[in-house]
Amino acid sequence: MAEFVGSQRIFDHIVIGAGIEGSSTAYQLAKNNKVVLLLEQFPLPHSRGSSHGKSRITRYTYAEEHYMAMMPENFRCWKVLEDEVGKELYKKTGLLGIQDGFGDEYKASRELLKRNNLKFSDITATDACRRWPGLRYSPSHGMFLDQNAGILKADRCLEAFREMFLKYGGVLQDSEPVQRITPGTMVTVETNEATYKAKNIVVTPGAWASKLLRPLGLHLPLKVWRINVCYWKMKCPEELRNMPVFIDYSGSHHVYGLPCLEYPGHVKICYHVGNEINDPELRDLKAGGRQNDIETLKEYVRAHFPSLEPQPSIIETCIYTVTPDDGPVLDVHPVYPNIVIGCGFSGHGFKLAPVVGQILSDLATGRKPSFDISHNKISRFNLQTSRL
């Protein structure tokens, strides 16, 4: 139980942000017998950030060795969590990797699958279109199947982490936006409702990272993108039966898709780039900047998915917090080592959440993480930091 000093509650750890990364971290800490407070600014559940919805792709496929090295442990941990809550969290579908002209990212991903002895197979575009008649790709497209990839049932995953966090004795407070963090031997966190203290805090606030970190003298190069999440109605469902998830690496940004769990009779196909917004509170206003993402998707669907209606039936919104190298920040504050930071997941953090939770909990408890996070250090940005 948390201790009290006057009216202030004292915890071993406070985790700020109850999205998938914060919930995973809080779960890991509570599972290891730490006294943990998980703070969330919005009423739960909510759709204001990056972790809502019913489906996310998970895969072994990566072009970077350090992320692929995390994936076996992520798959193992999702299975452990499934067993703990007694609910299916993962659906195996396979992943179709695609790239016109067999480009570098395609080749790097395929080579790493091969080098790590992971189950994959090559397939020609002709054979893929024969197997799934609702596809249309030319022979110039390279393709492979990551056989163990599939879909994470996102809302269930998030709920499962929180459920087990509470069972392990954690304290969850929602509708409490953080107003101030004061560093010290004991870190003080003030919300709109109360003041808390902890030996260590973990900051995982998604798109609100800059708002919380700048007053701590840390100016990370983070951009917030608003992503259009598009659902396309099937004209001929039989032509896409047992369709795998897919990523098309062609062009400067990926197009990805998956059989839709949200809306029966639809396929979810999205563009891995969006409109930059200055304030995540304004995510529902009309954004400036890039306006052609849906038009790009319409062209893609017309060209490659003739069995889908060429106009999205449903468009929802998600937020990415993006770093210059598309890699997350997993590190301690350069001045205040009892403030741990996890942010900037750049649209591929959900599948990594179990390992991210392990890494951030290790950093919070002074242990060396089991995975290489040299690519995720704050120092890679060459920033100037200041003490409060």
C-alpha positions in Angstrom: 0.0 0.0 0.0 1.1 3.6 -0.6 2.3 5.5 2.4 1.0 8.9 3.5 3.0 12.0 4.5 0.4 14.4 5.6 -2.1 14.5 2.7 0.4 13.2 0.1 0.6 9.6 -1.0 4.0 8.1 -1.5 4.6 5.4 -4.1 7.6 3.4 -5.3 6.8 4.4 -8.8 4.3 6.6 -10.7 3.6 5.9 -14.3 2.1 8.9 -16.2 -0.1 7.8 -19.2 -2.2 4.7 -19.3 -1.9 3.9 -23.0 -0.4 0.6 -24.0 3.2 1.5 -23.1 2.4 3.0 -19.7 0.0 0.2 -18.9 2.5 -2.5 -19.8 5.2 -0.7 -17.7 2.9 -0.4 -14.7 1.9 -4.1 -15.0 5.6 -5.1 -15.0 6.4 -3.0 -11.9 3.3 -4.2 -10.0 4.0 -7.8 -10.9 7.5 -7.3 -9.3 5.9 -6.3 -6.0 6.4 -2.5 -6.5 3.8 0.0 -5.1 2.7 1.7 -8.3 0.3 4.5 -9.3 -0.8 4.7 -12.9 -2.2 8.1 -13.8 -4.3 8.9 -16.9 -5.5 12.3 -17.9 -8.7 11.2 -19.6 -11.7 9.1 -18.4 -11.1 5.4 -19.3 -11.6 4.0 -21.8 -11.0 6.8 -24.3 -10.0 7.3 -28.0 -7.9 10.5 -27.7 -4.5 8.9 -28.0 -2.7 6.1 -29.9 -3.8 2.9 -28.1 -7.5 2.6 -28.9 -9.3 0.5 -31.4 -9.7 -3.3 -31.9 -6.7 -4.2 -34.1 -3.0 -3.7 -34.6 -0.5 -5.6 -36.7 2.1 -7.7 -35.0 5.0 -9.3 -36.8 8.5 -10.6 -36.6 9.3 -8.7 -39.8 11.6 -5.7 -39.3 14.4 -4.2 -41.3 16.3 -3.4 -38.1 18.0 -6.2 -36.1 17.5 -4.5 -32.7 13.7 -4.4 -33.1 13.4 -7.9 -34.6 15.5 -9.2 -31.6 12.6 -8.0 -29.3 9.8 -9.8 -31.2 10.2 -13.4 -29.9 9.9 -12.1 -26.3 6.9 -9.9 -27.3 5.1 -12.9 -28.7 5.9 -14.9 -25.6 4.6 -12.1 -23.3 1.4 -11.7 -25.2 0.8 -15.4 -24.7 1.5 -15.1 -20.9 -1.0 -12.2 -20.7 -3.6 -14.2 -22.6 -3.2 -17.0 -20.1 -3.5 -14.6 -17.2 -6.7 -13.0 -18.3 -8.2 -16.0 -20.1 -9.0 -14.1 -23.3 -7.6 -14.3 -26.8 -5.4 -11.3 -27.5 -3.7 -12.5 -30.8 -5.0 -13.9 -34.0 -2.5 -15.5 -36.4 -3.0 -14.5 -40.0 0.5 -14.2 -41.5 1.9 -11.1 -43.0 2.4 -10.4 -46.7 5.5 -8.2 -47.2 5.3 -6.3 -50.6 7.6 -4.0 -52.5 7.6 -3.0 -56.1 11.0 -3.7 -57.5 12.3 -5.7 -54.5 13.6 -2.6 -52.7 16.1 -2.2 -49.8 13.7 -2.4 -46.9 11.9 -5.4 -48.4 15.3 -7.2 -48.9 16.6 -6.2 -45.4 13.4 -7.5 -43.7 13.4 -10.8 -45.7 17.1 -11.3 -45.0 16.7 -10.8 -41.2 13.8 -13.3 -41.2 16.1 -15.8 -42.9 19.1 -15.1 -40.7 17.0 -15.5 -37.5 15.5 -18.8 -38.7 12.0 -17.4 -38.5 9.2 -19.0 -40.4 8.7 -17.2 -43.8 8.3 -18.2 -47.4 8.6 -16.4 -50.7 5.6 -16.1 -52.9 5.3 -14.6 -56.4 2.8 -11.8 -57.0 1.1 -14.1 -59.5 0.6 -16.8 -56.9 -0.6 -14.4 -54.3 -3.2 -13.0 -56.6 -4.3 -16.5 -57.4 -4.6 -17.4 -53.7 -6.4 -14.2 -52.8 -8.3 -13.2 -56.0 -9.2 -9.8 -54.5 -5.6 -8.7 -54.9 -4.0 -7.2 -58.1 -0.2 -6.8 -58.2 2.2 -7.0 -61.1 5.0 -9.6 -61.4 7.4 -6.7 -60.6 6.2 -6.8 -56.9 8.4 -8.9 -54.6 6.5 -10.7 -51.9 7.2 -12.9 -48.8 5.0 -14.3 -46.0 6.0 -13.9 -42.4 4.0 -16.9 -41.3 3.7 -16.1 -37.5 2.5 -12.5 -37.9 -1.1 -11.5 -37.2 -3.4 -9.2 -35.4 -3.3 -8.0 -31.8 -6.8 -7.3 -30.4 -5.8 -3.9 -29.2 -8.6 -2.9 -26.9 -8.4 -6.4 -25.2 -4.6 -6.1 -24.8 -4.9 -2.7 -23.2 -7.7 -3.9 -20.9 -5.7 -7.0 -20.0 -2.6 -5.1 -18.9 -4.8 -2.8 -16.7 -6.8 -5.7 -15.3 -3.7 -7.6 -14.2 -2.0 -4.4 -12.9 -5.0 -3.9 -10.5 -4.8 -7.6 -9.5 -1.2 -7.2 -8.6 -2.1 -4.3 -6.3 -1.6 -1.3 -8.6 -3.6 1.9 -8.1 -5.2 3.4 -11.3 -6.4 7.0 -11.3 -8.0 8.3 -14.5 -9.4 11.8 -15.2 -6.3 13.3 -13.5 -4.2 15.3 -15.9 -0.7 16.0 -14.6 -0.1 19.7 -14.1 3.4 19.8 -12.7 6.4 17.4 -12.1 9.0 18.6 -9.6 12.2 16.6 -9.6 14.1 15.6 -6.5 15.2 12.6 -4.5 11.4 12.0 -4.3 9.7 13.2 -7.5 6.5 15.2 -6.9 3.6 14.9 -9.3 0.7 17.3 -9.1 -2.6 16.6 -10.8 -5.9 18.5 -10.9 -7.0 16.3 -8.0 -4.0 15.6 -5.7 -0.3 15.6 -5.1 1.7 12.4 -5.1 5.3 11.5 -4.5 7.5 8.6 -5.7 11.0 7.4 -5.7 10.9 7.2 -9.4 8.4 8.1 -12.2 8.0 6.8 -15.7 6.6 9.3 -18.3 4.7 7.6 -21.1 2.2 10.3 -22.2 2.1 9.7 -25.9 1.4 12.9 -27.9 1.6 15.0 -24.7 5.3 14.1 -24.1 6.6 17.5 -25.1 4.1 19.3 -22.8 5.4 17.4 -19.8 9.1 17.2 -20.7 9.8 20.8 -21.7 9.3 22.1 -18.2 11.9 19.6 -17.1 14.4 21.1 -19.5 14.1 18.4 -22.1 13.2 19.4 -25.7 12.9 16.2 -27.7 12.5 16.5 -31.5 9.0 15.0 -31.5 6.3 15.6 -34.1 2.6 14.7 -33.6 0.8 13.2 -36.6 -2.9 12.8 -36.9 -3.5 9.6 -38.9 -6.7 8.8 -40.9 -7.7 5.2 -40.1 -9.7 4.0 -43.1 -12.1 1.1 -43.5 -13.0 -0.2 -47.0 -16.2 -2.2 -47.7 -15.7 -5.5 -49.5 -17.7 -6.1 -52.7 -16.7 -9.7 -52.8 -15.7 -11.0 -49.4 -14.9 -14.5 -50.7 -12.1 -13.0 -52.8 -10.2 -11.9 -49.7 -11.0 -14.9 -47.4 -8.2 -15.7 -45.0 -6.3 -12.7 -46.2 -3.1 -12.0 -44.2 -2.1 -8.6 -42.9 0.2 -6.8 -45.3 2.8 -4.0 -45.5 3.7 -2.5 -48.8 7.1 -0.9 -48.6 6.9 0.8 -52.0 7.3 4.5 -52.1 8.5 6.9 -49.3 5.8 5.8 -46.8 4.2 2.4 -46.2 0.6 1.4 -46.9 -0.6 -1.3 -44.6 -3.7 -3.3 -44.0 -5.5 -6.0 -42.1 -8.7 -8.0 -42.0 -11.0 -5.7 -40.1 -12.2 -6.7 -36.6 -13.9 -3.4 -36.0 -16.6 -3.4 -38.8 -17.9 -6.6 -40.4 -17.5 -6.7 -44.2 -14.6 -4.2 -44.2 -10.9 -4.2 -44.6 -8.7 -1.7 -42.7 -6.1 -0.1 -45.1 -4.1 2.9 -43.9 -1.2 5.1 -44.9 1.7 5.3 -42.5 1.9 9.1 -42.5 -0.5 11.9 -41.6 -1.1 15.5 -41.0 1.3 17.2 -38.5 -0.6 19.0 -35.7 0.9 21.4 -33.1 -1.3 20.5 -30.2 -2.8 17.0 -29.6 -5.8 18.8 -27.9 -6.7 20.1 -31.4 -6.6 16.7 -33.1 -10.3 16.9 -34.2 -9.9 20.3 -35.9 -9.2 20.4 -39.7 -5.5 20.0 -40.0 -3.2 21.9 -42.4 -0.3 20.4 -44.2 -0.6 17.0 -45.8 -4.2 16.5 -47.2 -3.6 13.9 -49.9 -3.3 10.8 -47.7 -6.8 9.6 -48.4 -6.5 10.3 -52.1 -3.3 8.3 -52.1 -5.1 5.4 -50.4 -8.0 5.6 -52.9 -5.5 5.3 -55.8 -3.8 2.4 -54.0 -7.1 0.5 -53.4 -8.3 1.1 -57.0 -5.0 -0.3 -58.3 -4.5 -3.3 -56.0 -7.8 -4.2 -54.3 -10.5 -4.3 -57.0 -12.8 -6.3 -54.7 -13.1 -3.3 -52.4 -15.2 -0.2 -52.8 -12.7 2.5 -53.9 -14.0 5.0 -51.3 -13.5 4.4 -47.5 -16.8 3.8 -45.7 -15.5 4.9 -42.3 -12.6 7.2 -41.4 -11.4 7.4 -37.8 -8.5 9.2 -36.2 -5.4 8.1 -34.4 -2.2 9.9 -33.3 1.4 9.1 -33.8 4.3 10.7 -32.0 7.2 10.6 -34.4 10.9 10.9 -33.9 13.4 11.8 -36.7 14.6 8.2 -37.0 11.2 6.6 -36.3 12.5 5.0 -33.2 11.1 5.4 -29.7 12.9 7.1 -26.8 13.6 4.6 -24.0 15.9 6.3 -21.5 16.3 8.2 -18.3 16.3 12.0 -18.1 19.9 13.2 -18.7 19.7 15.4 -15.5 17.2 13.5 -13.3 17.9 9.8 -13.4 14.8 8.9 -11.4 12.6 10.2 -14.3 12.3 7.5 -17.0 11.0 8.4 -20.4 9.2 6.3 -23.0 7.8 8.2 -26.0 8.0 8.8 -29.8 6.9 5.3 -30.8 6.3 6.5 -34.4 3.3 4.2 -35.1 5.0 0.9 -34.5 5.0 0.7 -30.7 1.9 -1.4 -29.9 3.5 -4.7 -30.9 6.6 -3.8 -28.8 4.6 -3.0 -25.7 5.5 -6.0 -23.5 9.2 -5.6 -24.1 8.9 -1.8 -23.7 7.3 -2.4 -20.3 10.2 -4.6 -19.3 12.8 -2.1 -20.5 11.1 0.9 -18.8 10.5 -1.0 -15.5 14.2 -2.1 -15.6 15.3 1.5 -16.0 12.9 2.6 -13.2 14.4 0.0 -10.8 18.0 0.5 -11.7 18.5 -2.8 -13.6 20.2 -3.1 -16.9 17.7 -3.9 -19.6 18.0 -7.3 -21.3 17.7 -5.7 -24.8 19.9 -3.3 -26.7 18.5 0.2 -26.4 21.5 2.1 -27.6 19.4 3.1 -30.6 16.7 4.6 -28.3 18.9 6.9 -26.2 18.1 10.6 -25.8 21.8 11.3 -26.6 21.3 10.4 -30.3 19.6 13.7 -30.8 22.6 15.8 -29.5 20.3 18.0 -27.3 21.2 20.7 -24.8 19.4 20.0 -21.5 19.1 22.2 -18.5 18.5 21.7 -14.7 15.4 23.3 -13.2 
